[in-house]
């Protein structure tokens, strides 16, 4: 039920084109998102910092397997955690083994974030195979810049609230290390995701980059969603109530029709 409500909220936000703002202006947010050219090579030599101070490169991490690349703010109080929650629920149903058939690679959006931040985020927002086999990295500024440039990621930073305005999207990487498309974490179905991972991205489950919801809009000072997010939630609640009312009305109408049909078919004395 919670998942359904979350999907309704996200869908309405996308449909009405809402880009909630706290301190950044509409002009700041205009280009926020992925501007990915399909088939772009990722920087295989980008250095990633793993648990225990172990360094590796993106190429070594990909290990000629398909992957989902997730740009994550490990201190995020908005949608980043929801994205990982959604992945935790979906991946066990895909029919592939995480870490063996494909990888999920999370990289920090902020070069100042630490492995302690990554570990706390992973433990809070993941479970099952994603928690045990997902790869959570931090990175220095040059590696982060190269990664963002390769997928055309524009994510303005709100200095006042310490928050990135970045898209809630997953970059699908094929076994050759080429970024193929951007997937919406809120529009994943297990079969479609399996096809995307095994067939180089030839699966109809991505939304256009412009339609991805921005991970931005939580007010950490007041501890509430901004007015626009509150309006989205109100719209979602209204839509849910309307759907229930229409369903009940449909059942009542059908019941009346069946009753009338029964009366008409009853033999006269």
C-alpha positions as CSV (number, residue, x, y, z in Angstrom):
1,X,0.0,0.0,0.0
2,X,2.8,2.4,0.9
3,X,4.6,1.5,-2.3
4,X,1.4,2.2,-4.3
5,X,1.0,5.6,-2.6
6,X,4.6,6.5,-3.3
7,X,4.2,5.6,-6.9
8,X,1.0,7.8,-7.1
9,X,2.8,10.7,-5.6
10,X,5.8,10.4,-7.9
11,X,3.6,9.9,-11.0
12,X,1.5,13.0,-10.2
13,X,4.7,15.0,-9.6
14,X,6.1,14.0,-13.0
15,X,2.9,14.5,-14.9
16,X,2.3,18.0,-13.6
17,X,5.9,18.9,-14.1
18,X,6.7,19.9,-10.6
19,X,10.3,20.8,-9.7
20,X,10.1,21.8,-6.0
21,X,12.5,24.5,-5.1
22,X,13.8,25.6,-1.7
23,X,16.6,28.1,-2.3
24,X,17.5,27.4,-5.9
25,X,15.6,29.3,-8.6
26,X,13.8,27.9,-11.6
27,X,16.7,29.1,-13.7
28,X,19.1,27.1,-11.5
29,X,17.0,24.0,-12.0
30,X,16.3,24.5,-15.7
31,X,19.1,22.2,-16.9
32,X,19.2,19.8,-13.8
33,X,19.1,16.2,-15.0
34,X,20.8,13.7,-17.2
35,X,21.9,14.7,-20.7
36,X,23.1,11.3,-21.7
37,X,24.2,10.4,-25.2
38,X,23.5,6.6,-25.5
39,X,26.7,4.6,-26.0
40,X,29.0,7.0,-24.2
41,X,32.0,5.3,-22.7
42,X,32.4,5.8,-18.9
43,X,35.8,6.8,-17.6
44,X,37.2,3.3,-16.8
45,X,40.2,4.8,-15.0
46,X,38.2,6.9,-12.5
47,X,39.4,6.0,-9.0
48,X,36.7,4.9,-6.5
49,X,37.3,4.7,-2.7
50,X,35.8,1.5,-1.1
51,X,35.4,0.3,2.4
52,X,38.6,-0.1,4.5
53,X,40.4,2.5,2.4
54,X,40.6,0.1,-0.6
55,X,40.8,1.9,-3.9
56,X,39.7,0.6,-7.3
57,X,38.8,1.9,-10.7
58,X,35.4,2.0,-12.3
59,X,36.7,-0.4,-15.0
60,X,37.8,-2.9,-12.4
61,X,34.5,-2.6,-10.6
62,X,32.4,-3.0,-13.7
63,X,34.4,-6.2,-14.5
64,X,32.8,-6.6,-17.9
65,X,29.3,-7.0,-16.4
66,X,26.2,-4.8,-16.9
67,X,25.5,-2.4,-14.0
68,X,23.2,0.1,-12.6
69,X,25.1,3.3,-11.7
70,X,23.5,5.4,-9.0
71,X,24.7,8.9,-8.1
72,X,23.8,9.3,-4.5
73,X,24.0,12.0,-1.8
74,X,24.8,9.9,1.2
75,X,23.5,12.6,3.5
76,X,20.3,13.1,1.5
77,X,17.0,13.6,3.3
78,X,14.8,13.5,0.2
79,X,14.4,10.8,-2.5
80,X,17.9,9.1,-2.5
81,X,16.8,6.8,0.3
82,X,13.5,6.0,-1.5
83,X,15.4,5.1,-4.6
84,X,17.5,2.5,-2.7
85,X,14.4,1.2,-0.9
86,X,12.7,0.7,-4.2
87,X,15.7,-1.1,-5.7
88,X,15.9,-3.4,-2.6
89,X,12.3,-4.5,-3.3
90,X,12.7,-4.9,-7.0
91,X,16.1,-6.6,-7.4
92,X,15.2,-10.0,-5.7
93,X,12.4,-10.4,-8.3
94,X,14.7,-9.9,-11.4
95,X,15.9,-13.5,-11.6
96,X,19.6,-12.5,-11.8
97,X,22.3,-12.7,-9.1
98,X,23.6,-9.3,-7.9
99,X,27.4,-9.3,-7.9
100,X,27.6,-12.3,-10.2
101,X,25.4,-11.4,-13.2
102,X,25.4,-7.6,-12.8
103,X,26.4,-4.9,-10.3
104,X,24.8,-2.0,-8.6
105,X,27.3,0.8,-8.1
106,X,26.6,3.8,-6.0
107,X,29.0,6.8,-6.1
108,X,28.9,9.8,-3.9
109,X,27.6,13.0,-5.4
110,X,29.8,15.0,-3.0
111,X,33.6,14.4,-3.0
112,X,33.6,15.5,0.7
113,X,31.5,12.5,1.8
114,X,33.2,9.6,3.5
115,X,32.9,5.9,3.7
116,X,31.2,6.3,7.1
117,X,28.5,8.3,5.3
118,X,28.2,5.6,2.6
119,X,28.0,2.8,5.2
120,X,25.4,4.6,7.3
121,X,23.3,5.3,4.2
122,X,23.6,1.7,2.9
123,X,22.6,0.2,6.3
124,X,19.6,2.6,6.7
125,X,18.2,2.4,3.2
126,X,19.0,-1.0,1.8
127,X,18.2,-4.6,2.7
128,X,18.8,-8.1,1.3
129,X,21.0,-8.6,-1.7
130,X,21.5,-4.8,-2.3
131,X,22.8,-4.3,1.3
132,X,25.2,-7.3,1.1
133,X,26.3,-7.2,-2.6
134,X,25.7,-3.6,-3.6
135,X,28.9,-1.5,-4.1
136,X,29.0,1.9,-2.3
137,X,31.9,4.2,-3.2
138,X,33.2,7.6,-2.4
139,X,35.4,9.5,-4.8
140,X,37.7,12.5,-5.3
141,X,36.6,15.6,-7.2
142,X,38.4,14.7,-10.5
143,X,36.8,11.2,-10.6
144,X,33.4,12.6,-9.8
145,X,33.7,15.3,-12.4
146,X,34.7,12.8,-15.1
147,X,31.8,10.5,-14.1
148,X,29.2,13.3,-14.1
149,X,30.5,14.6,-17.5
150,X,30.3,11.1,-19.1
151,X,26.6,10.8,-18.4
152,X,25.8,14.5,-18.8
153,X,24.7,14.9,-15.2
154,X,23.8,18.4,-14.1
155,X,23.1,18.7,-10.4
156,X,23.2,22.2,-8.9
157,X,24.1,22.5,-5.2
158,X,22.0,24.4,-2.8
159,X,24.7,25.9,-0.5
160,X,22.1,27.2,2.0
161,X,20.6,23.8,2.7
162,X,23.5,21.6,1.7
163,X,21.4,19.7,-0.8
164,X,21.9,18.6,-4.5
165,X,19.1,19.1,-7.0
166,X,19.8,15.9,-8.9
167,X,17.5,13.6,-10.9
168,X,16.2,10.4,-9.4
169,X,17.6,8.1,-12.1
170,X,19.7,5.0,-12.6
171,X,22.2,4.9,-15.4
172,X,22.1,1.6,-17.3
173,X,25.7,0.5,-18.2
174,X,26.3,-2.5,-20.5
175,X,29.0,-5.1,-20.3
176,X,31.3,-3.0,-22.5
177,X,31.2,-0.1,-20.0
178,X,29.0,2.1,-22.2
179,X,26.2,4.1,-20.7
180,X,23.0,3.2,-22.6
181,X,20.1,5.0,-21.0
182,X,18.6,6.4,-17.8
183,X,16.0,4.4,-15.9
184,X,13.4,5.7,-13.5
185,X,13.6,3.8,-10.2
186,X,9.9,4.3,-9.8
187,X,9.0,2.7,-13.2
188,X,11.0,-0.6,-12.9
189,X,9.4,-3.9,-13.4
190,X,11.4,-7.1,-12.8
191,X,11.1,-8.5,-16.3
192,X,11.9,-5.3,-18.0
193,X,14.9,-4.7,-15.8
194,X,16.1,-8.2,-16.5
195,X,15.9,-7.6,-20.2
196,X,17.6,-4.3,-19.9
197,X,20.5,-5.8,-18.0
198,X,20.9,-8.8,-20.3
199,X,20.2,-7.2,-23.7
200,X,22.2,-4.1,-23.5
201,X,19.4,-1.8,-22.6
202,X,16.9,-2.8,-25.3
203,X,13.9,-2.8,-22.9
204,X,11.0,-0.2,-22.9
205,X,11.2,0.9,-19.3
206,X,13.0,4.2,-19.1
207,X,11.5,7.7,-18.8
208,X,13.0,10.6,-20.7
209,X,15.6,12.4,-18.6
210,X,13.5,15.5,-18.6
211,X,10.7,13.6,-16.8
212,X,12.7,12.3,-13.9
213,X,11.7,13.7,-10.6
214,X,14.4,15.9,-9.0
215,X,15.7,14.7,-5.7
216,X,15.2,18.1,-4.1
217,X,12.5,19.7,-2.0
218,X,12.9,18.6,1.6
219,X,13.4,21.4,4.0
220,X,15.9,20.2,6.6
221,X,15.5,23.3,8.8
222,X,11.7,23.0,9.3
223,X,11.7,19.2,8.9
224,X,8.8,19.3,6.4
225,X,8.3,19.1,2.7
226,X,8.1,22.4,0.8
227,X,4.7,23.8,-0.1
228,X,4.9,22.3,-3.6
229,X,5.6,18.8,-2.3
230,X,2.7,19.2,0.2
231,X,0.4,20.1,-2.7
232,X,1.6,17.0,-4.6
233,X,0.7,14.8,-1.6
234,X,-2.7,16.5,-1.3
235,X,-3.3,15.8,-5.0
236,X,-2.3,12.2,-4.5
237,X,-4.6,11.8,-1.5
238,X,-7.5,13.4,-3.5
239,X,-6.8,11.1,-6.5
240,X,-6.8,8.1,-4.2
241,X,-10.1,9.1,-2.6
242,X,-11.6,9.8,-6.1
243,X,-10.5,6.4,-7.3
244,X,-12.1,4.6,-4.3
245,X,-15.3,6.6,-4.8
246,X,-15.4,5.7,-8.5
247,X,-14.8,2.0,-7.7
248,X,-17.6,2.0,-5.1
249,X,-20.0,3.8,-7.4
250,X,-19.2,1.3,-10.2
251,X,-20.0,-1.6,-7.9
252,X,-23.3,0.0,-6.8
253,X,-24.3,0.7,-10.4
254,X,-23.5,-2.9,-11.4
255,X,-25.5,-4.2,-8.4
256,X,-28.6,-2.1,-9.5
257,X,-28.3,-3.3,-13.1
258,X,-28.2,-6.9,-11.9
259,X,-31.2,-6.4,-9.6
260,X,-33.2,-4.8,-12.5
261,X,-32.2,-7.7,-14.8
262,X,-33.4,-10.2,-12.3
263,X,-36.7,-8.5,-11.9
264,X,-37.3,-8.4,-15.7
265,X,-36.3,-12.0,-16.1
266,X,-38.6,-13.2,-13.3
267,X,-41.6,-15.1,-14.8
268,X,-45.0,-13.4,-14.4
269,X,-47.7,-15.3,-12.5
